[in-house]
Amino acid sequence: MQAVATLDLLPRKVFEIKLSDGSVIKGQFSTWALRRFCDKNGNEDVGKNLQTVGGFLDYLLFSVEYVSRKEKAPFSYTDVNASEWVDELGGL
């Protein structure tokens, strides 16, 4: 049986995606991540933009970038990585 990725939702809008290869992707849905999302996608109709696949992936990626910046860790993930995480979790 193949290992399956899991998503752990933690306090303070923190999450961890545990991939089948054992790696853990940490993120936090923060104000900083939302600002980055708005910078890229615009401030109008944010809710509607978050409901698109691209918008969801952007916010996910910015949330992971936020934790990397907080921890002063390198950040090299792309939208392709974010798509793979979602696919491994079962897709949209």
VEXROKE-583506 format. One record per atom (N, C-alpha, C): residue number from 1; residue in three letters; atom name; x, y, z. Coordinates in steps of 0.001 Angstrom, whole numbers, plus 500000, padded with zeros to 6 digits. Layout:
% residues N
+-----+------+------+--------+--------+--------+
| seq | type | atom |      X |      Y |      Z |
+-----+------+------+--------+--------+--------+
| NUM |  ALA |   CA |      X |      Y |      Z |
...
+-----+------+------+--------+--------+--------+
% end
This chain:
% residues 92
+-----+------+------+--------+--------+--------+
| seq | type | atom |      X |      Y |      Z |
+-----+------+------+--------+--------+--------+
|   1 |  MET |    N | 500831 | 498820 | 500000 |
|   1 |  MET |   CA | 500000 | 500000 | 500000 |
|   1 |  MET |    C | 500878 | 501247 | 500000 |
|   2 |  GLN |    N | 500576 | 502194 | 499111 |
|   2 |  GLN |   CA | 501355 | 503412 | 498972 |
|   2 |  GLN |    C | 501020 | 504392 | 500099 |
|   3 |  ALA |    N | 502065 | 505036 | 500629 |
|   3 |  ALA |   CA | 501845 | 506048 | 501661 |
|   3 |  ALA |    C | 501079 | 507226 | 501073 |
|   4 |  VAL |    N | 500283 | 507852 | 501893 |
|   4 |  VAL |   CA | 499465 | 508980 | 501471 |
|   4 |  VAL |    C | 499905 | 510219 | 502244 |
|   5 |  ALA |    N | 499887 | 511362 | 501574 |
|   5 |  ALA |   CA | 500208 | 512617 | 502251 |
|   5 |  ALA |    C | 499078 | 512975 | 503212 |
|   6 |  THR |    N | 499425 | 513722 | 504252 |
|   6 |  THR |   CA | 498416 | 514169 | 505215 |
|   6 |  THR |    C | 498561 | 515675 | 505433 |
|   7 |  LEU |    N | 497475 | 516266 | 505868 |
|   7 |  LEU |   CA | 497449 | 517689 | 506185 |
|   7 |  LEU |    C | 497069 | 517831 | 507648 |
|   8 |  ASP |    N | 497941 | 518457 | 508423 |
|   8 |  ASP |   CA | 497656 | 518722 | 509830 |
|   8 |  ASP |    C | 497370 | 520206 | 509995 |
|   9 |  LEU |    N | 496194 | 520527 | 510508 |
|   9 |  LEU |   CA | 495824 | 521907 | 510795 |
|   9 |  LEU |    C | 496109 | 522174 | 512258 |
|  10 |  LEU |    N | 496937 | 523167 | 512519 |
|  10 |  LEU |   CA | 497403 | 523470 | 513860 |
|  10 |  LEU |    C | 496863 | 524828 | 514306 |
|  11 |  PRO |    N | 497020 | 525174 | 515588 |
|  11 |  PRO |   CA | 496541 | 526484 | 516049 |
|  11 |  PRO |    C | 497203 | 527638 | 515305 |
|  12 |  ARG |    N | 496545 | 528779 | 515337 |
|  12 |  ARG |   CA | 497033 | 530032 | 514778 |
|  12 |  ARG |    C | 497230 | 529976 | 513263 |
|  13 |  LYS |    N | 496367 | 529222 | 512581 |
|  13 |  LYS |   CA | 496354 | 529115 | 511121 |
|  13 |  LYS |    C | 497623 | 528487 | 510548 |
|  14 |  VAL |    N | 498295 | 527703 | 511374 |
|  14 |  VAL |   CA | 499496 | 526984 | 510956 |
|  14 |  VAL |    C | 499070 | 525630 | 510400 |
|  15 |  PHE |    N | 499792 | 525162 | 509393 |
|  15 |  PHE |   CA | 499513 | 523830 | 508848 |
|  15 |  PHE |    C | 500814 | 523138 | 508482 |
|  16 |  GLU |    N | 500749 | 521829 | 508415 |
|  16 |  GLU |   CA | 501862 | 521011 | 507955 |
|  16 |  GLU |    C | 501331 | 520007 | 506947 |
|  17 |  ILE |    N | 501976 | 519956 | 505812 |
|  17 |  ILE |   CA | 501676 | 518940 | 504802 |
|  17 |  ILE |    C | 502784 | 517906 | 504916 |
|  18 |  LYS |    N | 502408 | 516692 | 505282 |
|  18 |  LYS |   CA | 503381 | 515612 | 505421 |
|  18 |  LYS |    C | 503264 | 514742 | 504173 |
|  19 |  LEU |    N | 504310 | 514789 | 503343 |
|  19 |  LEU |   CA | 504299 | 514086 | 502071 |
|  19 |  LEU |    C | 504702 | 512626 | 502247 |
|  20 |  SER |    N | 504374 | 511817 | 501260 |
|  20 |  SER |   CA | 504632 | 510376 | 501352 |
|  20 |  SER |    C | 506125 | 510051 | 501402 |
|  21 |  ASP |    N | 506983 | 510968 | 500952 |
|  21 |  ASP |   CA | 508427 | 510716 | 501014 |
|  21 |  ASP |    C | 509019 | 511084 | 502375 |
|  22 |  GLY |    N | 508157 | 511541 | 503310 |
|  22 |  GLY |   CA | 508601 | 511882 | 504657 |
|  22 |  GLY |    C | 508884 | 513359 | 504862 |
|  23 |  SER |    N | 508935 | 514141 | 503798 |
|  23 |  SER |   CA | 509190 | 515574 | 503967 |
|  23 |  SER |    C | 507948 | 516277 | 504503 |
|  24 |  VAL |    N | 508194 | 517374 | 505218 |
|  24 |  VAL |   CA | 507121 | 518144 | 505843 |
|  24 |  VAL |    C | 507198 | 519580 | 505324 |
|  25 |  ILE |    N | 506092 | 520051 | 504782 |
|  25 |  ILE |   CA | 505976 | 521419 | 504287 |
|  25 |  ILE |    C | 505181 | 522194 | 505331 |
|  26 |  LYS |    N | 505795 | 523242 | 505890 |
|  26 |  LYS |   CA | 505133 | 524036 | 506929 |
|  26 |  LYS |    C | 504655 | 525360 | 506346 |
|  27 |  GLY |    N | 503473 | 525775 | 506754 |
|  27 |  GLY |   CA | 502928 | 527046 | 506305 |
|  27 |  GLY |    C | 502055 | 527681 | 507367 |
|  28 |  GLN |    N | 501730 | 528940 | 507138 |
|  28 |  GLN |   CA | 500815 | 529654 | 508031 |
|  28 |  GLN |    C | 500041 | 530676 | 507204 |
|  29 |  PHE |    N | 498719 | 530587 | 507278 |
|  29 |  PHE |   CA | 497856 | 531540 | 506585 |
|  29 |  PHE |    C | 497892 | 532850 | 507372 |
|  30 |  SER |    N | 498815 | 533725 | 507009 |
|  30 |  SER |   CA | 499092 | 534944 | 507768 |
|  30 |  SER |    C | 498666 | 536189 | 506991 |
|  31 |  THR |    N | 498700 | 537307 | 507688 |
|  31 |  THR |   CA | 498427 | 538584 | 507040 |
|  31 |  THR |    C | 499467 | 538857 | 505963 |
|  32 |  TRP |    N | 500721 | 538514 | 506224 |
|  32 |  TRP |   CA | 501785 | 538710 | 505231 |
|  32 |  TRP |    C | 501488 | 537915 | 503960 |
|  33 |  ALA |    N | 501081 | 536661 | 504124 |
|  33 |  ALA |   CA | 500762 | 535827 | 502961 |
|  33 |  ALA |    C | 499579 | 536407 | 502187 |
|  34 |  LEU |    N | 498587 | 536924 | 502899 |
|  34 |  LEU |   CA | 497431 | 537526 | 502232 |
|  34 |  LEU |    C | 497838 | 538799 | 501493 |
|  35 |  ARG |    N | 498732 | 539587 | 502074 |
|  35 |  ARG |   CA | 499224 | 540786 | 501386 |
|  35 |  ARG |    C | 499944 | 540417 | 500096 |
|  36 |  ARG |    N | 500790 | 539385 | 500166 |
|  36 |  ARG |   CA | 501493 | 538919 | 498954 |
|  36 |  ARG |    C | 500488 | 538454 | 497909 |
|  37 |  PHE |    N | 499446 | 537759 | 498360 |
|  37 |  PHE |   CA | 498400 | 537304 | 497455 |
|  37 |  PHE |    C | 497742 | 538503 | 496776 |
|  38 |  CYS |    N | 497401 | 539529 | 497557 |
|  38 |  CYS |   CA | 496752 | 540721 | 497004 |
|  38 |  CYS |    C | 497688 | 541481 | 496075 |
|  39 |  ASP |    N | 498979 | 541536 | 496405 |
|  39 |  ASP |   CA | 499948 | 542189 | 495525 |
|  39 |  ASP |    C | 499961 | 541529 | 494148 |
|  40 |  LYS |    N | 499835 | 540216 | 494120 |
|  40 |  LYS |   CA | 499875 | 539493 | 492846 |
|  40 |  LYS |    C | 498521 | 539472 | 492145 |
|  41 |  ASN |    N | 497441 | 539317 | 492894 |
|  41 |  ASN |   CA | 496124 | 539080 | 492298 |
|  41 |  ASN |    C | 495165 | 540262 | 492381 |
|  42 |  GLY |    N | 495579 | 541321 | 493043 |
|  42 |  GLY |   CA | 494717 | 542488 | 493175 |
|  42 |  GLY |    C | 493928 | 542464 | 494467 |
|  43 |  ASN |    N | 493506 | 543651 | 494902 |
|  43 |  ASN |   CA | 492779 | 543783 | 496163 |
|  43 |  ASN |    C | 491277 | 543680 | 495995 |
|  44 |  GLU |    N | 490798 | 543725 | 494778 |
|  44 |  GLU |   CA | 489358 | 543674 | 494560 |
|  44 |  GLU |    C | 488892 | 542225 | 494454 |
|  45 |  ASP |    N | 487821 | 541933 | 495125 |
|  45 |  ASP |   CA | 487205 | 540608 | 495096 |
|  45 |  ASP |    C | 488186 | 539493 | 495482 |
|  46 |  VAL |    N | 488845 | 539700 | 496617 |
|  46 |  VAL |   CA | 489827 | 538739 | 497108 |
|  46 |  VAL |    C | 489191 | 537366 | 497298 |
|  47 |  GLY |    N | 487986 | 537342 | 497874 |
|  47 |  GLY |   CA | 487303 | 536067 | 498095 |
|  47 |  GLY |    C | 487101 | 535289 | 496809 |
|  48 |  LYS |    N | 486717 | 535973 | 495768 |
|  48 |  LYS |   CA | 486511 | 535308 | 494470 |
|  48 |  LYS |    C | 487843 | 534804 | 493907 |
|  49 |  ASN |    N | 488886 | 535620 | 494045 |
|  49 |  ASN |   CA | 490202 | 535208 | 493550 |
|  49 |  ASN |    C | 490732 | 533981 | 494296 |
|  50 |  LEU |    N | 490440 | 533892 | 495603 |
|  50 |  LEU |   CA | 490892 | 532732 | 496376 |
|  50 |  LEU |    C | 490174 | 531449 | 495968 |
|  51 |  GLN |    N | 489024 | 531580 | 495330 |
|  51 |  GLN |   CA | 488247 | 530404 | 494925 |
|  51 |  GLN |    C | 488716 | 529815 | 493597 |
|  52 |  THR |    N | 489652 | 530480 | 492928 |
|  52 |  THR |   CA | 490197 | 529919 | 491690 |
|  52 |  THR |    C | 491334 | 528968 | 492036 |
|  53 |  VAL |    N | 491626 | 528050 | 491151 |
|  53 |  VAL |   CA | 492727 | 527117 | 491401 |
|  53 |  VAL |    C | 494039 | 527886 | 491539 |
|  54 |  GLY |    N | 494276 | 528818 | 490631 |
|  54 |  GLY |   CA | 495503 | 529604 | 490683 |
|  54 |  GLY |    C | 495595 | 530424 | 491950 |
|  55 |  GLY |    N | 494494 | 531020 | 492361 |
|  55 |  GLY |   CA | 494480 | 531814 | 493582 |
|  55 |  GLY |    C | 494753 | 530968 | 494814 |
|  56 |  PHE |    N | 494121 | 529806 | 494871 |
|  56 |  PHE |   CA | 494351 | 528897 | 495999 |
|  56 |  PHE |    C | 495821 | 528496 | 496069 |
|  57 |  LEU |    N | 496398 | 528131 | 494927 |
|  57 |  LEU |   CA | 497797 | 527708 | 494911 |
|  57 |  LEU |    C | 498727 | 528856 | 495295 |
|  58 |  ASP |    N | 498422 | 530070 | 494837 |
|  58 |  ASP |   CA | 499228 | 531235 | 495219 |
|  58 |  ASP |    C | 499214 | 531428 | 496730 |
|  59 |  TYR |    N | 498020 | 531394 | 497329 |
|  59 |  TYR |   CA | 497905 | 531628 | 498774 |
|  59 |  TYR |    C | 498615 | 530519 | 499554 |
|  60 |  LEU |    N | 498498 | 529287 | 499100 |
|  60 |  LEU |   CA | 499204 | 528172 | 499724 |
|  60 |  LEU |    C | 500709 | 528408 | 499669 |
|  61 |  LEU |    N | 501207 | 528768 | 498499 |
|  61 |  LEU |   CA | 502636 | 528991 | 498318 |
|  61 |  LEU |    C | 503133 | 530172 | 499153 |
|  62 |  PHE |    N | 502378 | 531274 | 499182 |
|  62 |  PHE |   CA | 502775 | 532425 | 499991 |
|  62 |  PHE |    C | 502757 | 532091 | 501482 |
|  63 |  SER |    N | 501865 | 531210 | 501891 |
|  63 |  SER |   CA | 501794 | 530789 | 503298 |
|  63 |  SER |    C | 503014 | 529959 | 503681 |
|  64 |  VAL |    N | 503506 | 529154 | 502759 |
|  64 |  VAL |   CA | 504726 | 528381 | 503000 |
|  64 |  VAL |    C | 505945 | 529311 | 502968 |
|  65 |  GLU |    N | 505934 | 530265 | 502048 |
|  65 |  GLU |   CA | 507029 | 531235 | 501982 |
|  65 |  GLU |    C | 507129 | 532031 | 503291 |
|  66 |  TYR |    N | 505996 | 532388 | 503868 |
|  66 |  TYR |   CA | 505972 | 533143 | 505124 |
|  66 |  TYR |    C | 506740 | 532407 | 506219 |
|  67 |  VAL |    N | 506469 | 531124 | 506376 |
|  67 |  VAL |   CA | 507157 | 530357 | 507426 |
|  67 |  VAL |    C | 508653 | 530270 | 507124 |
|  68 |  SER |    N | 509005 | 530075 | 505877 |
|  68 |  SER |   CA | 510430 | 530029 | 505513 |
|  68 |  SER |    C | 511130 | 531338 | 505856 |
|  69 |  ARG |    N | 510482 | 532450 | 505538 |
|  69 |  ARG |   CA | 511080 | 533757 | 505851 |
|  69 |  ARG |    C | 511196 | 533963 | 507359 |
|  70 |  LYS |    N | 510147 | 533568 | 508110 |
|  70 |  LYS |   CA | 510194 | 533692 | 509569 |
|  70 |  LYS |    C | 511353 | 532895 | 510153 |
|  71 |  GLU |    N | 511584 | 531718 | 509595 |
|  71 |  GLU |   CA | 512644 | 530835 | 510099 |
|  71 |  GLU |    C | 513996 | 531115 | 509445 |
|  72 |  LYS |    N | 514034 | 532141 | 508581 |
|  72 |  LYS |   CA | 515256 | 532507 | 507853 |
|  72 |  LYS |    C | 515825 | 531312 | 507096 |
|  73 |  ALA |    N | 514925 | 530530 | 506526 |
|  73 |  ALA |   CA | 515302 | 529351 | 505751 |
|  73 |  ALA |    C | 515190 | 529680 | 504259 |
|  74 |  PRO |    N | 515954 | 528999 | 503437 |
|  74 |  PRO |   CA | 515841 | 529233 | 501999 |
|  74 |  PRO |    C | 514455 | 528831 | 501493 |
|  75 |  PHE |    N | 514010 | 529510 | 500458 |
|  75 |  PHE |   CA | 512698 | 529220 | 499874 |
|  75 |  PHE |    C | 512859 | 529049 | 498371 |
|  76 |  SER |    N | 512599 | 527845 | 497892 |
|  76 |  SER |   CA | 512782 | 527591 | 496459 |
|  76 |  SER |    C | 511578 | 526907 | 495825 |
|  77 |  TYR |    N | 510447 | 526873 | 496521 |
|  77 |  TYR |   CA | 509260 | 526221 | 495986 |
|  77 |  TYR |    C | 508599 | 527094 | 494912 |
|  78 |  THR |    N | 507905 | 526430 | 494014 |
|  78 |  THR |   CA | 507190 | 527114 | 492937 |
|  78 |  THR |    C | 505734 | 526661 | 492916 |
|  79 |  ASP |    N | 504982 | 527234 | 491999 |
|  79 |  ASP |   CA | 503587 | 526823 | 491836 |
|  79 |  ASP |    C | 503491 | 525353 | 491417 |
|  80 |  VAL |    N | 504505 | 524847 | 490766 |
|  80 |  VAL |   CA | 504518 | 523426 | 490395 |
|  80 |  VAL |    C | 504570 | 522572 | 491660 |
|  81 |  ASN |    N | 505426 | 522958 | 492613 |
|  81 |  ASN |   CA | 505491 | 522233 | 493882 |
|  81 |  ASN |    C | 504156 | 522282 | 494611 |
|  82 |  ALA |    N | 503557 | 523465 | 494688 |
|  82 |  ALA |   CA | 502268 | 523604 | 495378 |
|  82 |  ALA |    C | 501214 | 522714 | 494732 |
|  83 |  SER |    N | 501222 | 522636 | 493414 |
|  83 |  SER |   CA | 500275 | 521765 | 492706 |
|  83 |  SER |    C | 500513 | 520305 | 493058 |
|  84 |  GLU |    N | 501767 | 519919 | 493151 |
|  84 |  GLU |   CA | 502094 | 518535 | 493507 |
|  84 |  GLU |    C | 501644 | 518200 | 494924 |
|  85 |  TRP |    N | 501799 | 519153 | 495856 |
|  85 |  TRP |   CA | 501344 | 518921 | 497233 |
|  85 |  TRP |    C | 499849 | 518659 | 497251 |
|  86 |  VAL |    N | 499112 | 519483 | 496546 |
|  86 |  VAL |   CA | 497646 | 519330 | 496505 |
|  86 |  VAL |    C | 497283 | 517995 | 495862 |
|  87 |  ASP |    N | 497957 | 517643 | 494781 |
|  87 |  ASP |   CA | 497682 | 516363 | 494117 |
|  87 |  ASP |    C | 497949 | 515198 | 495042 |
|  88 |  GLU |    N | 499052 | 515266 | 495790 |
|  88 |  GLU |   CA | 499401 | 514164 | 496693 |
|  88 |  GLU |    C | 498393 | 514053 | 497840 |
|  89 |  LEU |    N | 497778 | 515185 | 498192 |
|  89 |  LEU |   CA | 496742 | 515162 | 499234 |
|  89 |  LEU |    C | 495402 | 514680 | 498711 |
|  90 |  GLY |    N | 495308 | 514426 | 497413 |
|  90 |  GLY |   CA | 494069 | 513933 | 496829 |
|  90 |  GLY |    C | 493458 | 514849 | 495791 |
|  91 |  GLY |    N | 494077 | 516003 | 495567 |
|  91 |  GLY |   CA | 493610 | 516928 | 494551 |
|  91 |  GLY |    C | 492473 | 517818 | 495039 |
|  92 |  LEU |    N | 492041 | 518686 | 494151 |
|  92 |  LEU |   CA | 490946 | 519604 | 494474 |
|  92 |  LEU |    C | 489611 | 518987 | 494149 |
+-----+------+------+--------+--------+--------+
% end
